[in-house]
Amino acid sequence: MAQGDGFVMNEAQIDGSAPKGALPRIDFSSFLLSLYSSGLVQLGTVEDPSTGKKIKDLEMAKHTIEMIAMLQEKTSGNLTGDEENLLKALLSELRMAYVEAKA
């Protein structure tokens, strides 16, 4: 076991391997996709997995878009080509969906 900032990690969390049924490995792309999914739920484009309902929350959607834009700015020059392309594409899609949802 290794200790991080106030929590204990097991070896599977450290080396990226995980037992069957465990959460997926954490990487930048999966983090972006998680934010993107949240944005789609907030825009009412997809159902909220916890309620099964589509509900628009444009204020939270805008906040999520701004967080992704901040990540784009703060990570500029530090991403792989694939990560940069994914970030740009997801941010663009969310911005267009926001404009459509706001209309």
C-alpha positions as CSV (number, residue, x, y, z in Angstrom):
1,M,0.0,0.0,0.0
2,A,1.2,3.5,-0.8
3,Q,0.0,6.6,0.9
4,G,-1.0,9.8,-0.9
5,D,-2.3,13.1,0.3
6,G,-4.5,11.9,3.2
7,F,-5.7,8.7,1.5
8,V,-4.3,5.2,1.0
9,M,-4.0,3.7,-2.5
10,N,-3.6,0.0,-3.3
11,E,-1.2,-1.3,-5.9
12,A,-3.9,-1.6,-8.6
13,Q,-4.6,2.2,-8.3
14,I,-0.9,2.9,-8.6
15,D,0.1,0.8,-11.6
16,G,-3.2,1.3,-13.5
17,S,-4.3,-2.3,-13.3
18,A,-7.6,-3.0,-11.8
19,P,-9.6,-6.0,-10.8
20,K,-12.7,-6.9,-12.8
21,G,-15.6,-4.5,-12.1
22,A,-13.3,-1.8,-10.8
23,L,-13.4,1.8,-12.0
24,P,-11.5,2.5,-15.3
25,R,-8.0,3.8,-15.3
26,I,-7.7,7.6,-14.7
27,D,-6.2,9.6,-17.6
28,F,-6.7,13.0,-19.0
29,S,-8.9,11.9,-21.9
30,S,-11.3,10.0,-19.6
31,F,-11.4,13.0,-17.3
32,L,-12.4,15.2,-20.3
33,L,-15.0,12.7,-21.4
34,S,-16.5,12.7,-17.9
35,L,-16.8,16.5,-18.0
36,Y,-18.3,16.4,-21.5
37,S,-20.9,13.8,-20.4
38,S,-21.8,16.0,-17.5
39,G,-22.2,18.9,-19.9
40,L,-24.5,16.9,-22.1
41,V,-26.7,16.0,-19.1
42,Q,-26.8,19.7,-18.0
43,L,-27.8,20.8,-21.5
44,G,-30.7,18.3,-21.4
45,T,-29.2,16.5,-24.4
46,V,-29.0,13.1,-22.6
47,E,-30.8,11.7,-19.6
48,D,-29.3,12.1,-16.1
49,P,-28.1,8.6,-15.3
50,S,-29.2,8.9,-11.7
51,T,-32.8,10.0,-12.5
52,G,-33.4,8.8,-16.0
53,K,-34.8,12.3,-16.8
54,K,-33.6,15.1,-19.2
55,I,-33.4,18.4,-17.4
56,K,-31.7,21.6,-18.6
57,D,-29.5,23.5,-16.3
58,L,-27.9,26.1,-18.5
59,E,-26.0,27.8,-15.7
60,M,-24.3,24.5,-14.7
61,A,-23.7,23.7,-18.4
62,K,-22.0,27.1,-18.9
63,H,-19.9,26.4,-15.8
64,T,-18.8,23.0,-17.1
65,I,-17.9,24.6,-20.5
66,E,-15.9,27.3,-18.7
67,M,-14.0,24.6,-16.7
68,I,-13.1,22.8,-19.9
69,A,-12.0,26.1,-21.5
70,M,-9.8,26.8,-18.4
71,L,-8.2,23.3,-18.7
72,Q,-7.5,24.1,-22.4
73,E,-5.8,27.3,-21.4
74,K,-3.8,25.8,-18.5
75,T,-2.7,22.7,-20.3
76,S,-1.7,24.4,-23.5
77,G,1.6,23.0,-24.8
78,N,1.5,20.0,-22.3
79,L,-0.9,17.7,-24.1
80,T,-0.4,14.9,-26.6
81,G,-1.8,15.6,-30.0
82,D,-4.7,13.2,-29.4
83,E,-5.5,14.9,-26.0
84,E,-5.4,18.4,-27.6
85,N,-7.7,17.3,-30.5
86,L,-10.1,15.7,-28.1
87,L,-10.2,18.7,-25.9
88,K,-10.8,21.0,-28.8
89,A,-13.5,18.8,-30.3
90,L,-15.4,18.3,-27.0
91,L,-15.3,22.0,-26.1
92,S,-16.5,22.9,-29.6
93,E,-19.4,20.4,-29.4
94,L,-20.5,21.6,-26.0
95,R,-20.4,25.3,-27.0
96,M,-22.5,24.6,-30.1
97,A,-25.0,22.5,-28.0
98,Y,-25.2,25.3,-25.4
99,V,-26.1,27.9,-28.1
100,E,-28.8,25.5,-29.4
101,A,-30.1,24.8,-25.9
102,K,-30.2,28.5,-25.1
103,A,-32.3,29.4,-28.2
